[in-house]
């Protein structure tokens, strides 16, 4: 189990802007790695309402359960490695969350773990490059019937990182966009589809 504070800035991109950044950082197709994020919440979205998020990420042959919570600066991330068997049980909603600090943190948020279930998967092709005093992350994500492009900049110093990120985007003529995190984009799209189905069923 590990904990860390994550400070990152992000911006949604068009496909053309994404290509502009891959060219700028000399990133090739071979630099991208595939990862899957499996998201969890209660039916009432208790975690989302608290600004928190729970996921299992499969990356480099490892399954890691991660809880993200708001922190005074950035996000507090609690990571807990789990077995493939446990991940499969959670994805089938056939098992409770494993004991450990992730569960302890969720209980501290006042959420009953029994109500948490699997909501869906977001797949991402990701490439990373060091840039100044941080890490540039380029993501091409697919979820349900949608795909999007995003750049993230992970830093240790919030003010210095924000300035460098804005300068990078300005130099490549990429406009700043309000960018919700992946899990919010996933849930918002899922809710939109559900609303459209409900409207169509009423016609």
C-alpha positions as MATLAB code, in Angstrom:
seq = 'XXXXXXXXXXXXXXXXXXXXXXXXXXXXXXXXXXXXXXXXXXXXXXXXXXXXXXXXXXXXXXXXXXXXXXXXXXXXXXXXXXXXXXXXXXXXXXXXXXXXXXXXXXXXXXXXXXXXXXXXXXXXXXXXXXXXXXXXXXXXXXXXXXXXXXXXXXXXXXXXXXXXXXXXXXXXXXXXXXXXXXXXXXXXXXXXXXXXXXXXXXX';
ca = [
       0.000    0.000    0.000;
       1.250    3.479   -0.820;
      -0.091    6.999   -0.560;
       0.902   10.061   -2.541;
      -0.258   13.566   -3.349;
      -0.964   14.008   -7.051;
      -0.685   17.492   -8.548;
      -1.567   17.556  -12.215;
      -2.991   19.861  -14.839;
      -4.988   18.558  -17.768;
      -6.482   19.737  -21.013;
      -8.759   18.019  -23.502;
      -7.431   18.023  -27.057;
      -8.660   17.631  -30.586;
      -7.096   14.803  -32.584;
      -5.034   17.373  -34.494;
      -3.760   18.990  -31.262;
      -2.893   15.544  -29.921;
      -0.788   14.906  -33.046;
       0.854   18.321  -32.614;
       1.977   17.357  -29.109;
       3.221   13.906  -30.135;
       5.303   15.589  -32.851;
       6.614   18.217  -30.428;
       7.755   15.569  -27.934;
       8.889   13.183  -30.703;
       6.576   10.438  -29.465;
       6.051    7.460  -31.777;
       3.303    4.833  -31.806;
       5.717    2.446  -30.066;
       5.917    4.817  -27.074;
       2.247    4.278  -26.197;
       1.237    1.674  -23.644;
      -2.260    0.284  -23.123;
      -3.931    0.420  -19.717;
      -7.439   -0.205  -18.423;
      -9.261    1.656  -15.672;
     -12.249   -0.077  -14.079;
     -14.451    2.350  -12.109;
     -16.568    1.793   -8.995;
     -19.135    3.788   -7.015;
     -22.433    3.373   -5.204;
     -25.679    3.581   -7.226;
     -26.165    7.046   -5.681;
     -22.650    8.159   -6.732;
     -21.578    8.849   -3.141;
     -17.882    8.855   -4.037;
     -18.381   11.187   -6.994;
     -20.415   13.607   -4.853;
     -17.466   13.822   -2.437;
     -15.044   14.493   -5.298;
     -13.515   11.035   -4.793;
     -12.987    8.189   -7.241;
     -12.297    4.473   -6.925;
     -10.716    2.376   -9.662;
      -8.796   -0.752  -10.465;
      -6.032   -0.156  -12.995;
      -4.433   -3.001  -14.915;
      -0.993   -1.885  -16.061;
       2.282   -3.709  -16.630;
       0.750   -6.985  -15.488;
      -0.375   -5.616  -12.105;
      -3.806   -4.870  -10.667;
      -3.859   -1.807   -8.403;
      -6.887   -0.578   -6.449;
      -6.726    3.216   -6.070;
      -8.861    5.688   -4.141;
      -8.495    9.363   -5.076;
      -9.655   12.006   -2.593;
      -9.495   15.817   -2.678;
      -6.502   17.282   -0.821;
      -5.631   20.918    0.015;
      -3.391   20.840   -3.078;
      -4.060   18.191   -5.704;
      -5.428   14.756   -4.843;
      -4.555   12.209   -2.179;
      -4.108    8.818   -3.830;
      -4.178    5.583   -1.830;
      -2.859    2.587   -3.796;
      -3.248   -1.077   -2.902;
      -2.070   -3.932   -5.124;
      -4.571   -6.797   -5.448;
      -4.521  -10.203   -7.090;
      -5.955  -10.968  -10.508;
      -8.513  -13.225   -8.819;
      -9.648  -10.446   -6.474;
      -9.887   -7.991   -9.380;
     -12.057  -10.445  -11.337;
     -14.342  -10.918   -8.313;
     -14.750   -7.160   -7.875;
     -15.481   -6.663  -11.578;
     -18.221   -9.275  -11.379;
     -19.552   -7.603   -8.188;
     -19.179  -10.993   -6.517;
     -16.919   -9.772   -3.730;
     -16.542   -7.033   -1.137;
     -13.597   -4.642   -1.165;
     -10.468   -6.227    0.319;
      -9.236   -5.215    3.741;
      -6.606   -2.499    3.711;
      -6.157    1.259    3.732;
      -8.376    1.845    0.681;
     -11.331    0.314    2.521;
     -10.394    2.177    5.706;
     -10.353    5.508    3.840;
     -13.743    4.770    2.240;
     -15.259    3.990    5.641;
     -13.834    7.282    6.968;
     -15.760    9.019    4.169;
     -18.927    7.552    5.690;
     -19.610    5.211    2.775;
     -20.699    1.609    3.266;
     -18.477   -0.587    1.130;
     -21.277   -3.100    0.543;
     -23.003   -0.581   -1.717;
     -20.016   -0.125   -4.020;
     -20.170   -1.876   -7.374;
     -18.476   -1.911  -10.776;
     -19.669    0.722  -13.253;
     -17.557    0.252  -16.358;
     -14.165    0.343  -18.044;
     -12.166    3.098  -19.706;
      -9.248    1.998  -21.919;
      -6.325    4.327  -22.534;
      -3.280    4.354  -24.768;
      -0.721    6.417  -22.827;
       2.688    7.893  -23.572;
       4.877    9.780  -21.087;
       7.773   12.219  -21.468;
       9.690   14.247  -18.909;
       9.271   17.971  -19.459;
      10.997   20.645  -17.386;
      10.363   19.624  -13.760;
       7.387   17.387  -14.440;
       5.941   14.596  -16.535;
       3.859   15.099  -19.680;
       1.235   12.394  -20.218;
      -0.621   11.996  -23.513;
      -3.794    9.888  -23.338;
      -6.075    8.570  -26.063;
      -9.050    7.077  -24.205;
     -12.039    4.999  -25.258;
     -15.143    4.343  -23.175;
     -18.572    3.033  -24.113;
     -18.999    4.440  -27.666;
     -16.818    7.522  -27.241;
     -13.143    8.450  -27.489;
     -11.199   11.535  -26.437;
      -7.685   12.958  -26.352;
      -6.017   14.605  -23.363;
      -2.710   15.980  -22.129;
      -1.800   15.876  -18.442;
       1.157   17.499  -16.710;
       2.169   15.919  -13.397;
       4.289   18.157  -11.187;
       5.651   18.583   -7.677;
       5.350   22.388   -7.530;
       1.810   23.616   -8.271;
       2.596   27.209   -9.287;
       5.694   26.398  -11.337;
       3.874   23.521  -13.040;
       0.829   25.597  -13.955;
       3.010   28.278  -15.553;
       4.995   25.730  -17.576;
       1.801   23.972  -18.704;
       0.146   27.184  -19.869;
       3.320   28.225  -21.716;
       3.475   24.847  -23.482;
      -0.132   25.023  -24.671;
       0.236   28.641  -25.773;
       3.388   27.837  -27.769;
       1.476   25.153  -29.703;
      -1.641   27.324  -30.067;
      -3.782   24.944  -28.035;
      -6.632   26.684  -26.175;
      -7.231   26.060  -22.486;
     -10.347   23.976  -21.905;
     -12.224   23.070  -18.742;
     -11.327   19.391  -18.380;
     -13.117   17.116  -15.909;
     -11.162   14.035  -14.851;
     -11.620   10.740  -16.683;
     -14.069    9.210  -14.256;
     -16.361   12.259  -14.430;
     -16.249   12.223  -18.232;
     -17.034    8.500  -18.135;
     -19.971    8.897  -15.729;
     -21.359   11.954  -17.534;
     -21.327   10.092  -20.845;
     -22.892    7.015  -19.269;
     -25.643    9.154  -17.734;
     -26.239   10.892  -21.080;
     -26.715    7.516  -22.789;
     -29.090    6.370  -20.048;
     -31.131    9.582  -20.376;
     -31.333    9.185  -24.156;
     -32.526    5.600  -23.785;
     -35.151    6.715  -21.295;
     -36.393    9.426  -23.661;
     -36.492    7.037  -26.594;
     -38.372    4.402  -24.593;
     -41.021    7.000  -23.767;
     -41.655    7.833  -27.420;
];
